[in-house]
Amino acid sequence: MRHHRPQTTQQWRADLFDAARRWAAEDPDPMTRAQLDDMVERAQGEDASAQEATDLLGDCFAGLLEFGTAGLRGAMGPGPNRMNRAVVIRAAAGLTAYLAQHHPAPTVVVGYDARHGSQDFAVDTCAVVTAAGGTALLLPRPLPTPVLAYAIRHLGADAGVMVTASHNPPQDNGYKVYLGDGAQIVPPADAEIRAQIVALDSTAAIARADQGWTVVDDSLIEQYLTAVTGILTPGGPRDVRMVHTSLHGVGGEVIQRAFPLAGFPAPIAVAAQADPDPDFPTVAFPNPEEPGAIDAALDLARELDAQAERSGEGGPVDAVLANDPDADRCAVAVPDPTAASPENPRGWRMLRGDELGCLLATHLIDQGVPAGGVLARSIVSSRMLATIAADAGLGSTETLTGFKWISRAPNLAYGYEEALGYCVAPSLVRDKDGISAALVFAEFLASCRIQGRSVIDVLQSLYRRHGVYATDAFSVRVTDLSLIDAAMTRLRENPPTHVGDVPVASWDDLAAGSEDLPPTDGLRYYLGDDTRVIVRPSGTEPKLKVYLEAIVPVEGELADATAEAARRLAGARAAFEELTAAP
């Protein structure tokens, strides 16, 4: 449903208002119907806000919200280009029609987080599946995405839907689709589902049942917890003291139950962020990667450290854990003496996703990886994982960005991507799982304590053995998506020959694909000093992302190699900040 402006603005406005009225007539949600009516009324007015309302209405009807390999994700609101009940009902009908081609009466398990509209979207999905003759299984309450991913195979479903926008801002929601293998959809399934959605003539004609779906009981959560805590080594050390924040998401309850079940003390929760809240009142962006997102957790850790020093009770905090709102990601902060300052006496800092990814890999290898097991990483993640795997006699592979690809690596034993996503138990959850990753990190941390080593000690030993693999990333956030296309076009048409004073040894356009990787929109550069730079549009947010990695062998002092790696990263970052800036 795309509206192109004809020659006259007057005709375009008339067509737009007509499309809005037709959509409102079929919209099952009184709230978005009212929003649409108000938008049309304001757009037809004579005051200064009329143009603003017209532009907003035009954007709401700029096309049908794109269904891709991430399913749906976008801002809440009325119209076909927003997340709302009408769009979700169409998506559910398209998914069910696609599934019916392969399974005459498909079983679909549906989960949802605590965002605005999530439960309604989940129930609408169940109503559509049931009316079409399928079996719908609804999770009992807002739960982490990994619980839904686990439930698909555990319950023998043909597909799964998770209603979540993960770490996006509060005004967004999304619709993530998995197939019966427990992994997110990839081509051609996404295009085939999209074709079924586009073929629908009318939202009102889509049948929805009033009842008939099954609400799964809490035993599913117990089974998930038993399964993920069972991946830990029995009888291992469990003495750790940790702070946890769920960033107003749905991970808090499951973390608080998982840790004692595994034998660890329950983490100390950041009270102001412990309960689900769809408005995310204490964080600008509910993403642990964003600056400031875990400040409240770090402040609590410092407060507990100070209390322990004054009273001698409780002991210092060993680490800070953070999950994103749907708990499929896990972030960790640890004390780092090299980062200590008067304001930060223990040097608390958040580990980069690549650092944590390689530490978890090392621990899992120490615990025993099955023969033939493969370690997988996304193309934007650190090459150090391949070095660690080779050193252990294991295979490794790289995939396109996203766990829809990582989870499909043959013989996967462990996979990660730098954006804080870790798959530590692919036989249970074929997706990133911030709950099981937190448990494995806790086991690793407890084993470090027994050995008298810190997390930073282990990280530095990896660098001494394999070289310093330093990574960095930045994003160019835009409001006009055409700026991303323009930046990618500039780089393709005028590829840099030097980055600072370092020549570009080679570059490849990832859109061309290769024997190892399907086509994707991205550019990859290797510099003469083995620094790597990848530029790609985000798949879930309006921004261009740039990933950098420098590798420096440790031939003398570790500090010297670390400083050289930082210098190379800074030079590459400065160059690409200029190259990707809007003209």
Beta strands, then each sheet from edge to edge (+ up, - down):
strand 1: 72-75
strand 2: 107-112
strand 3: 135-138
strand 4: 159-163
strand 5: 172-179
strand 6: 214-215
strand 7: 242-245
strand 8: 268-269
strand 9: 319-323
strand 10: 330-335
strand 11: 348-350
strand 12: 374-378
strand 13: 395-399
strand 14: 412-417
strand 15: 421-423
strand 16: 468-477
strand 17: 498-499
strand 18: 502-509
strand 19: 523-527
strand 20: 532-537
strand 21: 543-552
sheet 1: 1+ 5- 4+ 2+ 3+ 6+
sheet 2: 8+ 7+ 9+ 10- 11+
sheet 3: 13+ 12+ 14+ 15-
sheet 4: 16+ 21- 20+ 19- 18+ 17-
end
